[in-house]
């Protein structure tokens, strides 16, 4: 039964209607039925949107989310799909965390510099001891 407007679906899911249209355009949602040129959605759309929200909250890109929902054989269970994509994403997250820790250490160092000018500082950091 396709009876909900895009506005109602958006309110239920806490999304902007534009996000729902974007998900349709990106191939994450099937094209909805139209009644008098207005999109109409069934209850199954709510579940699909919630699933997309979980994937996005886990950090999956639109492309990765599309792979999750449509990039596997129909017989591949969701848990297997998730584990496959999560393994790759976890490696990315670990690399980002290492980078963030380096950034944090630099920021916390308070840049203990006693140079009188940016040029002096650049020479010092560059290893030029003139």
DSSP file (Angstrom, degrees, kcal/mol; ACC not computed):
  #  RESIDUE AA STRUCTURE BP1 BP2  ACC     N-H-->O    O-->H-N    N-H-->O    O-->H-N    TCO  KAPPA ALPHA  PHI   PSI    X-CA   Y-CA   Z-CA
    1    1 A X              0   0    0      0, 0.0     2,-1.0     0, 0.0    42,-0.4   0.000 360.0 360.0 360.0 118.9    0.0    0.0    0.0
    2    2 A X        +     0   0    0      1,-0.2    40,-0.3    40,-0.2    39,-0.0  -0.808 360.0 129.7-102.3  93.2    1.6    3.3   -1.1
    3    3 A X        +     0   0    0     38,-1.3     2,-0.4    -2,-1.0    39,-0.2   0.512  36.3  93.5-127.0  -5.3   -0.1    5.9    0.9
    4    4 A X  B     -A   41   0A   0     37,-2.7    37,-2.7    -3,-0.2     2,-0.1  -0.739  63.1-133.0 -99.3 140.8    2.4    8.2    2.6
    5    5 A X     >  -     0   0    0     -2,-0.4     4,-2.2    35,-0.2     5,-0.2  -0.358  29.5-108.2 -77.4 165.3    3.6   11.4    1.2
    6    6 A X  H  > S+     0   0    0     33,-0.5     4,-2.6     1,-0.2     5,-0.2   0.862 120.5  56.2 -62.9 -35.2    7.3   12.3    1.1
    7    7 A X  H  > S+     0   0    0      2,-0.2     4,-2.4     1,-0.2    -1,-0.2   0.911 107.8  46.6 -62.4 -43.4    6.8   14.8    3.9
    8    8 A X  H  > S+     0   0    0      2,-0.2     4,-2.5     1,-0.2    -2,-0.2   0.928 113.6  47.7 -66.5 -44.7    5.2   12.2    6.1
    9    9 A X  H  X S+     0   0    0     -4,-2.2     4,-2.2     1,-0.2    -2,-0.2   0.916 111.6  52.0 -61.3 -42.7    8.0    9.7    5.5
   10   10 A X  H  X>S+     0   0    0     -4,-2.6     5,-2.4     1,-0.2     4,-1.2   0.920 110.5  47.6 -60.3 -44.8   10.6   12.4    6.0
   11   11 A X  H  <5S+     0   0    0     -4,-2.4     3,-0.4     1,-0.2    -2,-0.2   0.925 111.4  50.5 -62.9 -45.0    9.0   13.3    9.4
   12   12 A X  H  <5S+     0   0    0     -4,-2.5    -1,-0.2     1,-0.2    -2,-0.2   0.894 118.9  37.4 -60.1 -40.8    8.9    9.7   10.5
   13   13 A X  H  <5S-     0   0    0     -4,-2.2    -1,-0.2    -5,-0.2    -2,-0.2   0.529 108.3-119.4 -91.8  -7.2   12.5    9.1    9.7
   14   14 A X  T  <5S+     0   0    0     -4,-1.2     2,-0.3    -3,-0.4    -3,-0.2   0.860  71.3 126.3  71.3  34.3   13.8   12.5   10.7
   15   15 A X      < -     0   0    0     -5,-2.4     2,-0.3    -6,-0.2    -1,-0.3  -0.795  65.0-108.6-118.8 161.7   15.1   13.3    7.3
   16   16 A X    >>  -     0   0    0     -2,-0.3     4,-1.4     1,-0.1     3,-1.1  -0.679  30.3-121.2 -82.3 145.4   14.6   16.2    4.9
   17   17 A X  H 3> S+     0   0    0     -2,-0.3     4,-2.3     1,-0.3     5,-0.2   0.851 114.7  61.4 -54.7 -33.0   12.4   15.4    1.9
   18   18 A X  H 3> S+     0   0    0      1,-0.2     4,-2.4     2,-0.2    -1,-0.3   0.847  99.2  55.2 -63.1 -32.9   15.4   16.4   -0.3
   19   19 A X  H <> S+     0   0    0     -3,-1.1     4,-2.7     2,-0.2    -1,-0.2   0.899 107.3  49.4 -66.1 -39.7   17.4   13.6    1.3
   20   20 A X  H  X S+     0   0    0     -4,-1.4     4,-2.1     2,-0.2    -2,-0.2   0.925 111.7  48.1 -65.1 -43.9   14.8   11.0    0.3
   21   21 A X  H  X S+     0   0    0     -4,-2.3     4,-2.5     1,-0.2    -2,-0.2   0.899 111.7  51.4 -61.6 -39.5   14.8   12.4   -3.2
   22   22 A X  H  X S+     0   0    0     -4,-2.4     4,-2.6     2,-0.2    -2,-0.2   0.925 107.7  51.4 -63.4 -44.9   18.6   12.2   -3.2
   23   23 A X  H  <>S+     0   0    0     -4,-2.7     5,-2.7     1,-0.2     6,-1.1   0.877 110.6  49.7 -60.7 -37.5   18.6    8.6   -2.0
   24   24 A X  H ><5S+     0   0    0     -4,-2.1     3,-1.4     4,-0.2    -2,-0.2   0.953 112.0  46.8 -63.2 -49.0   16.2    7.7   -4.9
   25   25 A X  H 3<5S+     0   0    0     -4,-2.5    -2,-0.2     1,-0.3    -1,-0.2   0.851 110.0  54.3 -62.4 -35.2   18.4    9.4   -7.4
   26   26 A X  T 3<5S-     0   0    0     -4,-2.6    -1,-0.3    -5,-0.2    -2,-0.2   0.499 117.9-112.0 -78.2  -3.9   21.5    7.7   -5.9
   27   27 A X  T < 5S+     0   0    0     -3,-1.4    -3,-0.2    -4,-0.3    -2,-0.1   0.670  87.6 115.8  82.7  16.6   19.8    4.3   -6.4
   28   28 A X  S   <S+     0   0    0     -5,-2.7     2,-0.4    -6,-0.2    -4,-0.2   0.691  76.5  38.8 -89.7 -20.8   19.4    3.6   -2.7
   29   29 A X  S    S-     0   0    0     -6,-1.1    -2,-0.2    -5,-0.1    -1,-0.1  -0.970  89.6-113.0-126.1 143.3   15.6    3.6   -2.8
   30   30 A X        -     0   0    0     -2,-0.4     2,-0.1     1,-0.1    -2,-0.1  -0.373  47.7 -87.0 -68.4 155.8   13.4    2.2   -5.5
   31   31 A X        -     0   0    0     -7,-0.1    -1,-0.1     1,-0.1     2,-0.1  -0.438  52.0-126.2 -61.9 131.5   11.3    4.7   -7.5
   32   32 A X        -     0   0    0     -2,-0.1     9,-0.1     1,-0.1     2,-0.1  -0.352  21.8 -97.8 -79.8 161.5    8.1    5.4   -5.7
   33   33 A X  E     -B   40   0B   0      7,-1.0     7,-2.6    -2,-0.1     2,-0.4  -0.469  40.4-140.4 -67.6 147.2    4.6    5.1   -7.0
   34   34 A X  E     -B   39   0B   0      5,-0.2     2,-0.5    -2,-0.1     5,-0.2  -0.956  17.8-173.1-118.6 136.4    3.2    8.4   -8.1
   35   35 A X  E >  S-B   38   0B   0      3,-2.5     3,-1.8    -2,-0.4    -2,-0.0  -0.988  83.3 -13.1-125.9 119.0   -0.3    9.6   -7.6
   36   36 A X  T 3  S-     0   0    0     -2,-0.5    -1,-0.1     1,-0.3     3,-0.1   0.898 129.7 -57.4  52.5  42.8   -1.2   12.8   -9.4
   37   37 A X  T 3  S+     0   0    0      1,-0.2     2,-0.4    -3,-0.0    -1,-0.3   0.479 113.8 120.2  69.4   6.1    2.6   13.4   -9.9
   38   38 A X  E <   -B   35   0B   0     -3,-1.8    -3,-2.5     1,-0.0    -1,-0.2  -0.831  69.4-113.4-102.0 139.0    3.2   13.1   -6.1
   39   39 A X  E     -B   34   0B   0     -2,-0.4   -33,-0.5    -5,-0.2     2,-0.4  -0.453  32.4-166.8 -66.5 137.5    5.5   10.4   -4.7
   40   40 A X  E     -B   33   0B   0     -7,-2.6    -7,-1.0   -35,-0.1     2,-0.3  -0.997   3.5-162.5-130.2 135.3    3.7    7.9   -2.5
   41   41 A X  B     -A    4   0A   0    -37,-2.7   -37,-2.7    -2,-0.4   -38,-1.3  -0.869   9.5-140.3-122.4 148.8    5.4    5.5   -0.2
   42   42 A X    >>  -     0   0    0     -2,-0.3     3,-1.5   -40,-0.3     4,-0.5  -0.491  39.5 -96.9 -95.6 172.7    4.6    2.3    1.6
   43   43 A X  H >> S+     0   0    0    -42,-0.4     4,-1.1     1,-0.3     3,-0.9   0.777 118.4  70.2 -61.5 -28.0    5.6    1.3    5.1
   44   44 A X  H 3> S+     0   0    0      1,-0.3     4,-2.0     2,-0.2    -1,-0.3   0.790  88.4  64.5 -62.5 -26.4    8.5   -0.8    3.6
   45   45 A X  H <> S+     0   0    0     -3,-1.5     4,-2.8     1,-0.2    -1,-0.3   0.858  95.5  58.0 -64.7 -35.0   10.2    2.5    2.7
   46   46 A X  H <X S+     0   0    0     -3,-0.9     4,-2.4    -4,-0.5    -1,-0.2   0.945 107.7  46.4 -60.3 -48.2   10.5    3.4    6.4
   47   47 A X  H  X S+     0   0    0     -4,-1.1     4,-2.2     1,-0.2    -2,-0.2   0.910 112.5  50.1 -60.5 -43.0   12.5    0.2    7.1
   48   48 A X  H  X S+     0   0    0     -4,-2.0     4,-2.3     1,-0.2    -1,-0.2   0.919 111.2  48.7 -63.1 -43.5   14.7    0.8    4.0
   49   49 A X  H  X S+     0   0    0     -4,-2.8     4,-2.4     2,-0.2    -1,-0.2   0.894 109.8  51.6 -64.4 -39.5   15.4    4.4    5.1
   50   50 A X  H  X S+     0   0    0     -4,-2.4     4,-2.1     2,-0.2    -1,-0.2   0.900 109.3  51.1 -62.8 -39.8   16.2    3.3    8.6
   51   51 A X  H  X S+     0   0    0     -4,-2.2     4,-2.2     2,-0.2    -2,-0.2   0.910 110.1  49.2 -62.5 -42.9   18.6    0.7    7.2
   52   52 A X  H  X S+     0   0    0     -4,-2.3     4,-2.6     1,-0.2    -2,-0.2   0.887 108.7  53.7 -63.2 -39.3   20.3    3.5    5.1
   53   53 A X  H  X S+     0   0    0     -4,-2.4     4,-2.6     2,-0.2    -2,-0.2   0.887 107.7  50.4 -64.0 -38.8   20.5    5.7    8.2
   54   54 A X  H  X S+     0   0    0     -4,-2.1     4,-1.6     2,-0.2    -2,-0.2   0.938 112.0  47.4 -63.8 -46.0   22.3    2.9   10.1
   55   55 A X  H  <>S+     0   0    0     -4,-2.2     5,-2.2     1,-0.2    -2,-0.2   0.914 114.2  46.5 -62.2 -42.9   24.8    2.4    7.2
   56   56 A X  H ><5S+     0   0    0     -4,-2.6     3,-1.5     1,-0.2    -1,-0.2   0.889 109.6  54.1 -67.5 -38.6   25.4    6.2    6.9
   57   57 A X  H 3<5S+     0   0    0     -4,-2.6    -1,-0.2     1,-0.3    -2,-0.2   0.805 103.4  57.6 -64.8 -28.5   25.8    6.5   10.7
   58   58 A X  T 3<5S-     0   0    0     -4,-1.6    -1,-0.3    -5,-0.2    -2,-0.2   0.510 126.1-103.9 -78.4  -4.6   28.5    3.7   10.5
   59   59 A X  T < 5 +     0   0    0     -3,-1.5    -3,-0.2     1,-0.3     2,-0.2   0.504  67.2 153.3  97.4   4.3   30.4    6.0    8.1
   60   60 A X      < -     0   0    0     -5,-2.2    -1,-0.3     4,-0.1    -2,-0.1  -0.475  40.9-128.5 -68.5 136.4   29.6    4.2    4.9
   61   61 A X     >  -     0   0    0     -2,-0.2     4,-2.7     1,-0.1     5,-0.2  -0.183  30.0 -98.4 -70.6 172.8   29.7    6.5    1.9
   62   62 A X  H  > S+     0   0    0      2,-0.2     4,-2.6     1,-0.2     5,-0.2   0.929 127.5  49.5 -59.5 -44.4   26.7    6.7   -0.6
   63   63 A X  H  > S+     0   0    0      2,-0.2     4,-2.2     1,-0.2    -1,-0.2   0.914 112.4  46.7 -62.7 -42.8   28.6    4.3   -2.9
   64   64 A X  H  > S+     0   0    0      2,-0.2     4,-2.4     1,-0.2    -1,-0.2   0.892 112.3  50.6 -66.2 -38.8   29.3    1.9   -0.1
   65   65 A X  H  X S+     0   0    0     -4,-2.7     4,-2.3     2,-0.2     5,-0.2   0.898 108.7  51.9 -65.1 -39.8   25.7    2.1    1.1
   66   66 A X  H  X>S+     0   0    0     -4,-2.6     4,-2.7     1,-0.2     5,-0.5   0.907 109.4  50.2 -62.2 -40.9   24.6    1.4   -2.5
   67   67 A X  H  X5S+     0   0    0     -4,-2.2     4,-2.1     3,-0.2    -2,-0.2   0.912 108.8  53.5 -62.0 -41.5   26.9   -1.7   -2.5
   68   68 A X  H  <5S+     0   0    0     -4,-2.4    -2,-0.2     1,-0.2    -1,-0.2   0.931 118.7  32.7 -59.0 -47.0   25.4   -2.8    0.8
   69   69 A X  H  <5S+     0   0    0     -4,-2.3    -2,-0.2     1,-0.1    -1,-0.2   0.784 141.9   7.1 -84.9 -26.1   21.8   -2.7   -0.5
   70   70 A X  H  <5S+     0   0    0     -4,-2.7    -3,-0.2    -5,-0.2    -2,-0.2   0.434 105.0  83.2-137.0   0.0   22.3   -3.6   -4.1
   71   71 A X  S  <<S+     0   0    0     -4,-2.1     2,-0.3    -5,-0.5    -3,-0.1   0.321  82.8  64.8 -96.9  10.1   25.9   -4.7   -4.8
   72   72 A X  S    S-     0   0    0     -5,-0.2     9,-0.0    -4,-0.1     2,-0.0  -0.807  97.4 -80.3-122.8 164.9   25.7   -8.3   -3.7
   73   73 A X    >   -     0   0    0     -2,-0.3     3,-2.2     1,-0.1    -2,-0.1  -0.366  43.9-117.3 -58.6 144.6   23.8  -11.3   -4.9
   74   74 A X  T 3  S+     0   0    0      1,-0.3    -1,-0.1    -4,-0.1    -3,-0.0   0.761 115.7  59.1 -58.5 -23.9   20.2  -11.2   -3.7
   75   75 A X  T 3  S+     0   0    0      2,-0.1     2,-0.6     0, 0.0    -1,-0.3   0.540  79.2 104.9 -84.6  -5.6   20.9  -14.5   -1.8
   76   76 A X  S <  S-     0   0    0     -3,-2.2    -4,-0.1     1,-0.1     5,-0.0  -0.656  76.0-125.2 -77.9 119.4   23.7  -12.8    0.2
   77   77 A X    >>  -     0   0    0     -2,-0.6     4,-2.1     1,-0.1     3,-0.6  -0.266  16.9-116.3 -63.8 150.0   22.4  -12.2    3.8
   78   78 A X  H 3> S+     0   0    0      1,-0.2     4,-3.0     2,-0.2     5,-0.2   0.860 113.8  57.5 -54.3 -38.7   22.6   -8.7    5.1
   79   79 A X  H 3> S+     0   0    0      1,-0.2     4,-2.5     2,-0.2    -1,-0.2   0.879 107.2  47.5 -63.3 -37.3   25.0   -9.7    7.9
   80   80 A X  H <> S+     0   0    0     -3,-0.6     4,-2.2     2,-0.2    -1,-0.2   0.909 112.5  49.4 -69.3 -41.9   27.5  -11.1    5.4
   81   81 A X  H  X S+     0   0    0     -4,-2.1     4,-2.3     2,-0.2     5,-0.2   0.944 112.6  48.3 -58.7 -48.2   27.2   -7.9    3.3
   82   82 A X  H  X S+     0   0    0     -4,-3.0     4,-3.4     1,-0.2     5,-0.2   0.930 110.9  49.1 -59.8 -49.0   27.8   -5.8    6.4
   83   83 A X  H  X S+     0   0    0     -4,-2.5     4,-2.0     1,-0.2    -1,-0.2   0.889 110.4  51.9 -60.8 -39.5   30.8   -7.8    7.6
   84   84 A X  H  X S+     0   0    0     -4,-2.2     4,-1.0     1,-0.2    -1,-0.2   0.945 117.5  36.8 -61.9 -49.2   32.4   -7.5    4.1
   85   85 A X  H  X S+     0   0    0     -4,-2.3     4,-2.4     1,-0.2    -2,-0.2   0.869 114.2  56.5 -72.7 -36.7   32.0   -3.8    3.9
   86   86 A X  H  X S+     0   0    0     -4,-3.4     4,-3.1    -5,-0.2     5,-0.2   0.862  99.9  59.2 -65.2 -35.8   32.7   -3.2    7.6
   87   87 A X  H  X S+     0   0    0     -4,-2.0     4,-1.4    -5,-0.2    -1,-0.2   0.932 111.0  41.4 -58.7 -45.9   36.1   -4.9    7.4
   88   88 A X  H  X S+     0   0    0     -4,-1.0     4,-1.7     2,-0.2    -2,-0.2   0.917 115.4  50.2 -66.3 -44.0   37.2   -2.4    4.8
   89   89 A X  H  X S+     0   0    0     -4,-2.4     4,-2.7     1,-0.2    -2,-0.2   0.881 105.8  56.3 -65.5 -38.0   35.7    0.5    6.6
   90   90 A X  H  X S+     0   0    0     -4,-3.1     4,-2.6     1,-0.2    -1,-0.2   0.889 105.0  52.3 -62.0 -38.4   37.3   -0.5    9.9
   91   91 A X  H  X S+     0   0    0     -4,-1.4     4,-1.9    -5,-0.2    -1,-0.2   0.909 111.4  47.3 -62.8 -40.9   40.7   -0.3    8.2
   92   92 A X  H  X S+     0   0    0     -4,-1.7     4,-2.5     2,-0.2    -2,-0.2   0.916 111.7  50.2 -64.2 -43.6   39.9    3.2    6.9
   93   93 A X  H  X S+     0   0    0     -4,-2.7     4,-2.7     1,-0.2    -2,-0.2   0.906 108.8  51.8 -63.6 -42.1   38.7    4.2   10.4
   94   94 A X  H  X S+     0   0    0     -4,-2.6     4,-2.2     2,-0.2    -1,-0.2   0.912 110.5  48.5 -61.3 -42.4   41.9    2.9   12.0
   95   95 A X  H  X S+     0   0    0     -4,-1.9     4,-2.2     2,-0.2    -2,-0.2   0.908 112.2  49.0 -63.7 -41.7   44.0    4.9    9.6
   96   96 A X  H  X S+     0   0    0     -4,-2.5     4,-2.8     1,-0.2    -2,-0.2   0.890 109.4  52.4 -64.2 -38.7   42.0    8.0   10.2
   97   97 A X  H  X S+     0   0    0     -4,-2.7     4,-2.4     2,-0.2    -2,-0.2   0.897 108.1  50.6 -65.5 -39.3   42.3    7.5   14.0
   98   98 A X  H  X S+     0   0    0     -4,-2.2     4,-2.0     2,-0.2    -2,-0.2   0.939 112.5  47.2 -61.4 -45.5   46.1    7.3   13.7
   99   99 A X  H  X S+     0   0    0     -4,-2.2     4,-2.5     1,-0.2    -2,-0.2   0.909 111.3  50.9 -62.2 -42.2   46.1   10.5   11.7
  100  100 A X  H  X S+     0   0    0     -4,-2.8     4,-2.7     1,-0.2    -1,-0.2   0.875 107.7  52.9 -64.5 -37.0   43.8   12.2   14.2
  101  101 A X  H  X S+     0   0    0     -4,-2.4     4,-2.3     2,-0.2    -1,-0.2   0.904 110.1  48.4 -64.8 -39.8   46.1   11.1   17.1
  102  102 A X  H  X S+     0   0    0     -4,-2.0     4,-2.2     2,-0.2    -2,-0.2   0.920 112.6  48.6 -63.9 -43.0   49.1   12.7   15.3
  103  103 A X  H  X S+     0   0    0     -4,-2.5     4,-2.6     1,-0.2    -2,-0.2   0.924 110.9  50.5 -61.5 -44.5   47.1   15.8   14.7
  104  104 A X  H  X S+     0   0    0     -4,-2.7     4,-2.7     1,-0.2    -2,-0.2   0.911 109.0  51.3 -61.5 -43.7   46.0   15.9   18.3
  105  105 A X  H  X S+     0   0    0     -4,-2.3     4,-1.0     1,-0.2    -1,-0.2   0.910 111.5  47.8 -61.7 -42.0   49.6   15.5   19.5
  106  106 A X  H  <>S+     0   0    0     -4,-2.2     5,-0.5     1,-0.2     3,-0.4   0.925 113.4  47.4 -63.7 -43.7   50.7   18.4   17.3
  107  107 A X  H ><5S+     0   0    0     -4,-2.6     3,-1.0     1,-0.2    -2,-0.2   0.878 112.4  49.2 -65.7 -37.2   47.9   20.6   18.5
  108  108 A X  H 3<5S+     0   0    0     -4,-2.7    -1,-0.2     1,-0.2    -2,-0.2   0.666  91.3  79.1 -76.7 -15.7   48.6   19.8   22.1
  109  109 A X  T ><5S-     0   0    0     -4,-1.0     3,-0.7    -3,-0.4    -1,-0.2   0.643  92.3-139.5 -67.9 -11.7   52.3   20.5   21.7
  110  110 A X  T < 5 -     0   0    0     -3,-1.0     3,-0.3    -4,-0.3    -1,-0.1   0.597  41.7 -95.2  61.4  12.6   51.4   24.2   22.0
  111  111 A X  T 3 < -     0   0    0     -5,-0.5     2,-2.0     1,-0.2    -1,-0.2   0.932  43.8-152.1  47.1  63.2   53.9   24.9   19.2
  112  112 A X    <   +     0   0    0     -3,-0.7     2,-0.4     2,-0.1    -1,-0.2  -0.447  35.5 155.6 -68.7  84.2   56.8   25.8   21.6
  113  113 A X        -     0   0    0     -2,-2.0     8,-0.0    -3,-0.3     0, 0.0  -0.921  33.4-175.1-118.1 138.3   58.6   28.0   19.2
  114  114 A X        +     0   0    0     -2,-0.4    -1,-0.1     7,-0.0    -2,-0.1   0.183  43.9 127.7-116.1  15.1   60.9   30.8   20.1
  115  115 A X        -     0   0    0      1,-0.1    -2,-0.1     3,-0.0     3,-0.1  -0.361  55.1-143.7 -70.3 152.9   61.5   32.1   16.6
  116  116 A X  S    S+     0   0    0      1,-0.1     2,-0.3    -2,-0.1    -1,-0.1   0.612  78.9  24.6 -94.0 -14.2   60.9   35.8   16.0
  117  117 A X  S  > S-     0   0    0      1,-0.1     4,-2.2     0, 0.0     5,-0.1  -0.968  76.2-114.9-145.9 161.5   59.5   35.5   12.5
  118  118 A X  H  > S+     0   0    0     -2,-0.3     4,-2.9     1,-0.2     5,-0.2   0.882 117.4  56.3 -61.8 -38.4   57.7   33.0   10.4
  119  119 A X  H  > S+     0   0    0      2,-0.2     4,-2.3     1,-0.2    -1,-0.2   0.920 107.8  47.1 -61.5 -44.3   60.7   32.9    8.1
  120  120 A X  H  > S+     0   0    0      1,-0.2     4,-2.5     2,-0.2    -1,-0.2   0.918 113.0  49.8 -61.9 -42.9   63.0   31.9   11.0
  121  121 A X  H  X S+     0   0    0     -4,-2.2     4,-2.9     2,-0.2     5,-0.3   0.921 109.7  50.3 -62.2 -44.8   60.5   29.3   12.1
  122  122 A X  H  X S+     0   0    0     -4,-2.9     4,-2.3     1,-0.2     6,-0.2   0.898 111.6  48.5 -62.0 -41.0   60.3   27.9    8.5
  123  123 A X  H  <>S+     0   0    0     -4,-2.3     5,-2.4     2,-0.2     4,-0.5   0.918 112.7  48.7 -64.9 -42.0   64.1   27.7    8.3
  124  124 A X  H ><5S+     0   0    0     -4,-2.5     3,-1.1     1,-0.2    -2,-0.2   0.942 114.9  43.3 -62.9 -48.7   64.3   26.0   11.7
  125  125 A X  H 3<5S+     0   0    0     -4,-2.9    -1,-0.2     1,-0.3    -2,-0.2   0.858 111.4  56.4 -65.7 -34.8   61.6   23.4   10.9
  126  126 A X  T 3<5S-     0   0    0     -4,-2.3    -1,-0.3    -5,-0.3    -2,-0.2   0.543 117.6-112.7 -75.2  -6.6   63.2   22.9    7.4
  127  127 A X  T < 5S+     0   0    0     -3,-1.1     2,-0.8    -4,-0.5    -3,-0.2   0.555  70.5 140.4  88.3   6.8   66.5   22.0    9.0
  128  128 A X      < -     0   0    0     -5,-2.4    -1,-0.3    -6,-0.2    -2,-0.1  -0.759  28.1-175.8 -85.1 109.9   68.3   25.1    7.8
  129  129 A X              0   0    0     -2,-0.8    -1,-0.1     1,-0.2    -5,-0.1   0.156 360.0 360.0 -96.8  20.3   70.5   26.1   10.7
  130  130 A X              0   0    0     -7,-0.1    -1,-0.2     0, 0.0    -2,-0.0   0.514 360.0 360.0 -61.0 360.0   71.9   29.4    9.2
